[in-house]
Each structure stands twice: as C-alpha cells, then as structure tokens.
Amino acid sequence: MNLKKLFRVLKRNSSLLLKGVRLDHTYFALQLFWVLFGSTITVLNIIAPKYLIEAVISGEIKVSFIILAVAFGINVLGSILERILSPFFSERKEIINAKVLDEFLNKSFSLELENFDDSGFYDKYSIVFDNCCTIVHASIDAFLGVVSSVTQIALVFTVLLWMNKTVLLIMAAVIITQLLIDKKRKKIQYDYHQHVARDNRQLNYLYRLFYVPQFMRDIRVNSLKDYVFSKKTEATDSLITNIKETQNKLSVITLTLSVLSHLEMLIISSYFICKAYQGHILVGDFFVSLNSYNSLKSSIASLFETYNTLYANDLYINDYLFFMGIKPKEHSVEDSVHLLDVEQIEFKNVSFAYPNSNIPALKDVTFTISRGEHIAIVGNNGAGKTTIIKLLLKLYTPQTGEIKINGININRYDITSLRKAFSVLFQDYTLYPFSIKDNVALGREVPSDQIEYALQSVDMLEKIRALPAGINTSLTSQMLDSGIEFSGGESQRIALARIYASSSDFIVLDEPTSNLDPFIEYKLYKILLSSLNSKTVIIISHRLAFSYKLDRILCFCDGALIEDGSHEELLKHNGYYSQLYRLSTEKYIMDIEDD
C-alpha cells in the first residue's frame, strides 16, 4: 500500500474512531488504560523469569520469593481488574452499537424509496446494515491494538536488542512475508462477502416464503412447493459455490502461513539451543530471549494484523461513508416550511417512472384538489393511481413537473410535517405485532375512548371487547405467544380504524375495502363518507359503486389522466369512466344478490 492510500485508510478509520470516542469517552479511556496496563504486565512477565531463575541458581531464596510474590501480585491485580472491567466493556459496547445502529436507521428513513429499488444499492445497504456497528468497534480496537503493539514492541525490542540481535533479522524476514500473504487473505474475505450478499438476499426472501402465513397459503393453493424449492436450491448452490471457491483460496494461504510459522520457530529455536550449548547464553537469558522473541513476534504480527484489519475495515467504511453521505432530496431544516393545513394540492405536468423501469408510471399529469373535496381516483391496474399518493408523500420524486401544496413546491416542506398532514391507508397496509390499540394509534397519544370509537366505526369494537385483553390484545403470534390472528377482512377494518383515530383533515384511502364483502363494504362506506364529510378525502378504488357520492373523479389509464369531472359529467361523456362504472356496479349488484 502506498503512502497516499495508507493516509486515506487511516483518515477514514480515524473518523470512525472519533465517532466511537464521542459516543462514549469513558469507555475509550478505560480501554486505553487497560491496554497499557496489559502491555506492561506482558513485559514484566518476560523479564521476571530471568531474575527468578538467576536468584534460584545463586541460592538467594528471599529474593526468589520476593520476585515470585511481586509477579503473582501484579498478575492477580490484572485478573481482578479484568473481572471488574469486562462486564463494563461489554455493556458499553452494546450501548455504542445501539447508538450507531440508530443513526444508521435514521439515515435510511431519510432516503427516498427509489434508492432501495436499485438491487445494487440494496446489496450495499445490506452490507452496511450488517457491519455498521462492527466498523466503529473495529476502528477503536485497531487504535488500541496499535497502542498495545507499539508499547510492547518498544519495551520488548529493547530487551531483545540487549539480549540478542540476530533473531531480529530472522524474524523480520518471515513476519513481513506472512503479513503480505495475510493481506491477500483479507482481500479474498471481503470479495467473498461482496459476492454472497446477492445470494443471501435471495435466500432470505425465499426463506420468508416458508414462514409468512400469506406466502405459505399461496404456495399450497398454487402447488408451488417444488418450484420454490428449486429456486431455493439455485440460490443455495450459488452460495455454496462462492463459499467453496473462497475456502479453496484461503486454504492455500493458511497452509503457507502455517509452514512459514513452523519454519521460523525451527530456525530460532535451533539458534538458541546452539548458543546455549556453546555457553554464549545463560539459562535465564535463554528464556528471556526466547520469550522476548515470541512476544515481539506476536506484537509485530499484531501490529501488521491491525494494518490488515484497518485495510479490510476501510473497505466496509467506504460503503458506510457512501451510504451516510447520500444527501436526501429534501431541503434542510433551515430552508424548510412547516405544513399545518392542506388548502390546495396541485400536480403540474408531473411525469414519473420507477427506478430501473423504462415504462412511465405517470405521464404529464395535471390536476388540482381543493380543501374539503371528496375525490375518487380510478383506473385500470398499473394506471398510476397509487403512484400519485407516493409522490404526494415524497416517497418518490417526479422526474419532471412540479407538485405544489398551498402554492409552495412540495420540496420546500419539512418532510415530517408534510406526512403528518395526511392520514393514509395503503392497500398493502401493515399490521404490527403490537397491541390493537398501538396498531390504531400508530405511536400517537390517543385516548382509549377514541380508539374504541374508531373500532366502532369499522364495526370491530364488539368483537375486540370480547377478547380477554380487549384493545390491549397483541396481534399475530409471530412475536408474542398471546397474540391472535384476524381474518383478512377484519385486519383491514382494524387498519381502517386508524383513519378515525387520526386528527388529520386530509384522508387518503387506497383500496380501503378490497378484502371486505359487499355488505360490510356498503356499511363502512356510508359511515366513512358521513363521518369524514368535513375533511378532504381521496379514495383510490377499482370498485366504483360509491363514486357517485364523491365530488370529483380522476380517471387514469396507463399513467395518463384521461378524464376529470363529477360522476354525472363523466357518465354523460360516455367515455372510459362510464364503461368502468357500469361494469363495476353490475358486478357489485351481482355480488350483493349472490350473498
């Protein structure tokens, strides 16, 4: 490694070291003390046998016991300190890990979802997620390792230079060779982790198919077990191939390092034996020289191992800094505008395509929604209906055009206040393995009577009250054994209750009744439209039986807004919406009659 690259590696590792020091300076200070104390004990244990042996040989019994007592006392003290400090170090390490992970997760939530649609980005994200805590401690440990190694080298080198100089030359040649080979090993290991990230990502997804109830159901219904197993086998085979190739490369390196180590020990031991036989070295000096050599070899190897660790850690740090350095498209807090109330929304010539897709989800879309309007967004599958909402919430950013709220570009708003201004229920909603109350409140301080009102509005209160824990009942048994499972329709109604528990004046519902039977749907829509009469409401639905009750319909087809008007206006126009409505109502009436 050239000096420029070394400087870059040291600089990046230093930035992570300083992060760790800032997070817990007490932890770092005590670790530094412990390292220096341990290095001192190591050197004392090297020198003590020389004087103990010489005292015994000379018949100085009192001196022998004094040396023995001092060595014993120092080592016992080290053991006591280790017993005291180890739990402290373990606890503080986990605290630092949690802080680093929190910072990482906060960063990930600030980035646009379009980043995660890129598989390359997601693979890098996975690597950073797995190593974001490790790299901080690796930088701290590397620094402490350097301090420890340099301290021991300085002390032991002095002792070994005083006792014997020849072994230094033998040691240097072998150790440098070993470390150069070990550097190659670190690079192979990093490349391995890079290669298997994709395989592990695929396997993790495939494994979910075997324990997520929805997937398990669909696999059984569609007889997909053999097909899914074949895909798992392909991913596993790819992973095994990468492991095998890596292990073959590493085994050669490991064997070479082992042979070099044994050869070095053979040469050094032979040298000392010859010197002792010739009477050129005393017994005590022999032990000191041999122990000094072993300690110095270990310290130098540790120092260069630290160098290799810094190099390997730098590869992960580079990914970490790349990820943490991504600037979100949102404006800074200083430039942002706090959104209180939504008076008007304007889409002006908005076009958008999802990452890695050449097919536009929206094409030059222009419309305006005013406060208090009840809007239906309808159209065929893939028409761009849900995409409208994702852009409105800044989950994605349009490639062209402009979105305004209250006449101000959406990019100028503080992202938190913007999203709090809307109460949104997506079709692919999530129920969390928490209590029913928590699932309805979604982290807000909502009184229990308001939670019950929301559940009553979706016709679920009676059933939930009958449960032993009521609204405090945990959902799903995947996290808690006491959790219960609701049907798809019941789950959707619990999710829909969030709307009634929200204080937002702007409601967005994406297929809110997709899992409900016609009778329940009819009942809920009546309650919904009457209770939300004073609020701005956007309903995305392929069921159009209630669209006539709304103020306006935005009709999309293949990403383009093709019709905009009231129910009566669009029926008179006898266009695309008219066709969709007649087909939808006919199917709706048939469903009711069948029931």
N, C-alpha and C positions, 0 to 999 in steps of 0.2 A: 504494500500500500504506500503510495506517495504521500508526501507531507501535506499536500493540499487536501487529499481525501481524508487523511488522518485528522486534520483540523476540522473538517466538516463533520466527521463521525463524533469527535469529542464535543463539538459545539452542540449537536443535536442531543447527544446523551446528557450533556450538562443542562440543557433546557428541561429535560425530564427530571434530572436530579434536583434542580432548584424548585420544580413543581412539588416534588416529594417533601423537600425541606419546608416549603411554605405551608403545606398541608399539616405537617406535624414536626416542628423543630425539636421538640423534646425527644421524640423517637429517634431522630437522626443523631442528636448529641449523645444520647446513651449508647447507641450503636457504635459511634465513633470511639467513645471511651472503652467499650467492650473489646473492640478490635485492637486498640493499642495495648490494653491490658493483656489480651491473649497473646499478642506477639512477644511481649516482654516475658511472659511465662514460658513460652516456647524456647526462647533463647536461654533463659535460666536453666531449663531442663536439659539443654545441650551441654552447658558448661559444668553444671553441678556434678555429674558422674566423674569427670576428670579429677576434681579435688576430693571427692569422696573416695575414689579408688586409691589415689596417692596417699591420703590420710590413713587408710586402712593398711596399705603396704608399709607405711612408715611407723605403724603402731600407735598413731595418735587417735586413740579411741574417743576421747572427749570431743575433739574436733570433728570426728566422723559423725557422731550423734548430733552435734550442732548443725552440720551441713544437712544431715538427713531430716532433722526437725524443721529447719527453715524451708527446705524443698517441699516437705509434707504440708506445712502450714500454708505456703503460697498456693499449692495445688488445691487444698481443701477450700481456701478462700475463693479460688476460681470456681469451684464446683458450687459453693453456696451462692455466689453472685449469678451463676448461670441458672440455678434453680429459681432465683428471685426474678431475674430479668426475662427469662424465656416466655413465661405467660404474658408479661407486659408487652414484649415484642410481637407475639402472636396476635394479641388483641389490637394493638395499634396498627399492625399490618392490615388487618381486616377493615379497620376504620378507614385507612387510606384507600384501600381497594374500593370501598363503598363510595367514597368521595369522587374518585377518578371515574368510576362507572356512572355515577350520577351526572357528572359533567359530560361524559360521552353521550348518555341517553338524552340529556337536554339538547345537545348539539344535533343529534339525529332527528329530534322532533322539530327543529327549526328549519330543516331542509325540505325542499319540495319533493313530493312523492315521485316525480318524474325521474329523479336520480335513482330510485330503487327499482324502477322498471328496466334499468340497464343491468344485465346479468354481470358484466364486468365490474361495475360499481358495487353491486350486491356482494360479489365474492370478496372484494376488498373490504367492504363493510364487515363481513363475517370474520375475516382475519383480524381486523381491528377490534371487533367485539370480543373475540377470544383472547386477545393479548393486551388490551388497553390497560389492565391492571398490572399485568406481568412486566411490561416495559418500564413502568415507573420504578418498581422494586428492582428490576434488573439494573437500571441506571444507578440506584442507590447502592445496591450490592456491589456493582462494578467499582464505584468510587471507594467504598470501604475495603474492597478486595485490593485495590491499588495501594491504599494506605497500609493495609496489613502486610502485603507482599514487599513493598518498598522498605517498610520498617524492619521486617525480618531479614531482608536481603542486606540492608546496611549493617545490621548487627552481626549476622552470621557470616557475611562476607569478610568482615574484619577479623572474626575468629578464625575462619578457614584460611584467610591470607596469612595470618600469623602462624597457623599450624602447617599448612601445605599449599603450594601454589599450582602444582602440576595438575591436580584434579580439576581446576577451574577451566583449563583448556579442553580437557576431555569432555567435561560437562557441557561447555558452550556449544561444541560441535554437534553433539547428539540432541540437545534440547532444541536448538534452533531448527534442526531438521524435523523433529517431532512436531513443533508448533506450526511450521509451514504446511505440513501434511494435515494437521488438525484444522487449519483454516479452510482447507478444501472440504473437510468433513462438515463444517458448519454451513458452507455454501450449499452442499448437497441436501442437508436437512431443511434449509429454508426453501429451496426449489421444490422439495417434496411437499411441504406444507402448501405452497402455492398451487401445485398441481392437483392435490387431493381436495382442495376447497370446493371445486365444482362437483366432484364425486360425492363428497359429504353433504353438500347442499341438496343434491338429487336424492340421496338416500334418506336424509332427514324428512324430506317431503313424502317420499314413498312410505316411510315408517308410519307417518301420520295417517295414512290410508287404512292402517290396520288397527288404530285405536280411537280415531274420531268417529263417533256414532253415525254421523251423516254419511261419511265415506264407507264405513262398514256396511251400512244398509244398501247403498247404491251398488257396491261391489257384489253383494249377494243377489240382489234383484236382477242385475245385468250379467251375472255369471262371469265376472271379470277377474276372479281369483287367479287363474292361470296366467292371464295377460299381465296383471300387476306383478305377480311373482317373476315373470320373465323380465320385466323392466327392472325389478329389484336385483335380479341376478346379473343383468348387464352392468348396472352401476357398481355392484359388488365386485364383479370381475375386473372392471376398470380400476377400482380402488386397490384390489389385491395385486394387480399388475404393477401399479405405481409403487406399492409397498415392496414388492419383490425386487424390482429394479433398483430401488433405493437401498435396500438391505444388501444386495449383491455388491454395490459400490462401497457401502460402508464397511462390509466385512473385510474387504481387501485393505482398506485404510486401517481398520482396527488391528488386523494381523500385523501389518507393517509397524505400527506403533508399539505393539507388544514385543515384537522381535527386537526393535531398537532399544526398548527399555531393558530387556534381559541382557542384551549385549553390553549395554553401558554398565549395568551392575556387575557383570562378569569382569570387565576391564578394571573398574575402580576397585572392586574387592581384591582382585589379584595384585593390584598395585600396593594396596595397604598391607596385604599379607607379606609380600616381598620386603617391604620396608621394615615391618615389624620383625621379620626373621633376621634381617641384616642388623638389627639393633639400632636402626636410624630413627625409630619412633617408639616412645614409651607406650605402655598399655593404656594409660589414661588419655594420652594424646591420640592414640589409635581410635578410641571410642569417640572422643570429641571430634576428630577429623571426619570419621565415618558419619556420625550424627549430623555434623555441620554440613557435610556434603549432601546428605539426604534432605535436610531441611532447606538448604539453599536451592537444591534441585527442585524441591516442591514449591518453594516460593517463586522462583523464576518461572516454572511451569504455570503456576497460578497467575502470575502477572501476565504472561502471554495468553493464558486461557481467558483472562479478563479482557485482554485486547480482542480475542476472537469473539467473546461474548458481546463486547461493545460493537463489533462489526456486525454480528448476527442481529443484535438488538436494534442496531441502526436501520436495518432493512425493514423491521416492523415499525420503528419510529417514523421512518419515511412515509409509510402508509398512514400511520396515525396522524402525522402533521398534515398530510394531504387532506385527510378527511376533516380534521378540525379546522383547517384553513379555508375550507369551502365557505364562501360567503353566501348567505341566503339572499334571494332576490328582494326580500322585504327591506324597507328603509329602516334606518337606525331609529332608536327611541327618540333622539333629539329632533329628527325630521318628521316624526310620525304624527298623525292626527288621531285623537281618541274618538271612536264612533260611539255615540249614545243612542240615537234613534235613526231608523232607516225610513227616510221620507220618499226616496225615489231610487230605483235601480235602472241603469242604462247600459245595454250592450250595444256597442257601435262597431260594426264591421269586424266582428270577432271571428277569427279562424284558429283552429287548434287541431293538432294531430298528436297522438300519444307517442312517447319515445319508442324508437325502433319500428315505427309504423309509417308507411307511405300513404295510408288511407286517412284523409282528414275526418275527424270526428265532428267538427263543426266547420261550416263554410260561410264566411261573410255574414254572420248573424247580427241582426239589428232589431232591438225591441226595447220598450220601456215599461217598467212596472211601478205604479204609484202606491203610496201608503193606503191600506185598507182594502186593496183589491184582492179578490179571490181568483186565482189563476190556475188553469189546468194546462199542463204540458203533456202533449200526447204525440204518438207516432209509432212507427214500427220499431222492432228491436234493432239496436245499433243506430238509431236515428240521432243520438246525441243528447237525449233528454237528461240523463244523469250527469253528463259532462258539463252541462250548464251550471249545475249546483256545485260541482267540484271546482270550477273556475271561480264561481262567486265566493266560495270559501277559501280561495287561494291555495287549494291543494295542488293545483297546477296553474301554470301561467300561459296565456294565449300567445301564439307566435306573432299574430298580427291583430290589429284592432285595439279597442280600449273598453274597459269596464269602469263605470263610474257609480258611486253611491253618493247621493245628495250633491251631485255635480262635481265631486272630487274623485280623481283617479284612485282606484282601489289600492294601488301600490303605496299610496301615502298613508294609509291607515295602519295603526298599530294592530298587528295580527291577532292578538289576544282579544282586544275589544271588538274587532270585526267579527270573529267567530262567536263571541258571546252574544252578539246582537241577533243571532239566528238560533232557532231551535230546529234541529234537523234530525230526521229519522230516515236512514238509507234502507233500501230493500235488504241488503246484506248486513243488517244490524248485528251487533254483538251483545250477547248476554254474558256478563262476567260471573265467575264463580264466587260471588259475594252474596249478601242478603238481597231479598226482593226490594227492600227499602233503598239500599245502596244502588241497585240497578235502576231504580226510578229516579232517585235524586241525582245520580251521577256526580258525586263529590260535592254537591251544594248542600247548604244547611236548609233543609226543607222540613217543616213540622210534620209530625206523623199524621195529623188530620188532613193535611194537604196531600200526603202520599195516598191516604185512603180515598180521598175524593178522586184523585187521578185513577186509581184502580177501579173505583165505582163507575167512572166514566167509560171504561173499557169492559165493564161487566165481568170483572175478575175479583172484586172485593170479597164477595160471599165465599168463594172457594178458598181464598187465601186466609180469611179469618178462621176457617175450619181447621187450618193446619195448627199443630201444637205451638209453633213459634210465631205464627202469624206473618206479619210483614218482615220479621227478622229471620225467616226461613232462608237457608242458603240454597242457591241454585246450583244444579249439577252436582254429581257425586265424584267428579274428577279431582277436585281439590279436598273436599270435606266429605266424610262418610255420611254425614247427616243431610247432605244436600239432596234435593229432589229434582226430578226431570219433569218438565211440562211438555205438552204436545206442541207441534209447530205453530198451530193457531193460537194457543194460549201464550206461548213465548212471544209471538208477535204482538199480542194485546198488552203484555207487560211492557214491552219495548215502546208501544204506542202511548202508554201511560206517562212516559217521560214528557210528552208534549203538554199534557195537562198539568204537570208539576212544574213546568218551566214558566218563568216570568217574561220570557221574550215575546215581543209583539210581532215578530216575523217568523212564521212557521213554514217549514219545508218538509213535505212528506213524499218519499219515493216508494211507490207501490205499497202503501200502508196496510192494505187489506189482502195482499196476494195469497196468504195462507188461510184466509177465513172463508167460511161457507157463505152463500148469498144472504141468508137471513141475518147472521151476525154482521156481515158487511153493511147491509141496509140499515141496521140499527145503529151501528157505530158511525156511519156517515151522517145520519140525522143528528146524532149527538154532537159529532165533530163540527159540522157546519154551523149549528146553532150556538155552541159554546165558544167558537172561535170567530164569531161574526164581526167583532170589533178589531180583529187582527188581520194583518196581511198574510195570506196563505197561498202557497204554491203546492199543488198536488200533481205529482208525476204518476201516471197510471195508464195501463193498457185497457183497464175496464172503464168504460165511458158512461155507464148508466147514470151517474150523478153529475156529469159535466154540465148538464143544462142548468144546474143550480149555481154555477160559478159565473163570475163576471166576464171573463175572457178565456179563450182557448188559444194557446200557441201550438200549432200543429207542425211537427217536424217530419222530414223524410230524408234519410241518408245524409244527415248532418246539416241540412238546409231548412230554414224556417220558410214554409211554403204558404201557410195561412195564419192569420191573426185576426180574431174578432170574437163576437159573442156567439153563443150557441145558435141562436136564431139566424144570425147573419151567415154563419158558415153552412148551416143547413140549406138556406136559400141559395147559397153559392153552388151547392151540389158538387163539391169537389172531394178531395181526399178525406177530409174530416167527416163529411156526410157519409161516405162509404164505411169508414171505421166505426162511426156511431151506430149505424143500422146493424152492422154485423155484431157489434158488442152487445147492444140491447137485446137483439134476438137471442144470442147465446145466454145472456143474463136471465131473460124470461124463461128460457128452456130449463136453466138450472133450478130456478125457483119452482117451476111446475113439477120438475122431476123430484124435488125434495118434498 
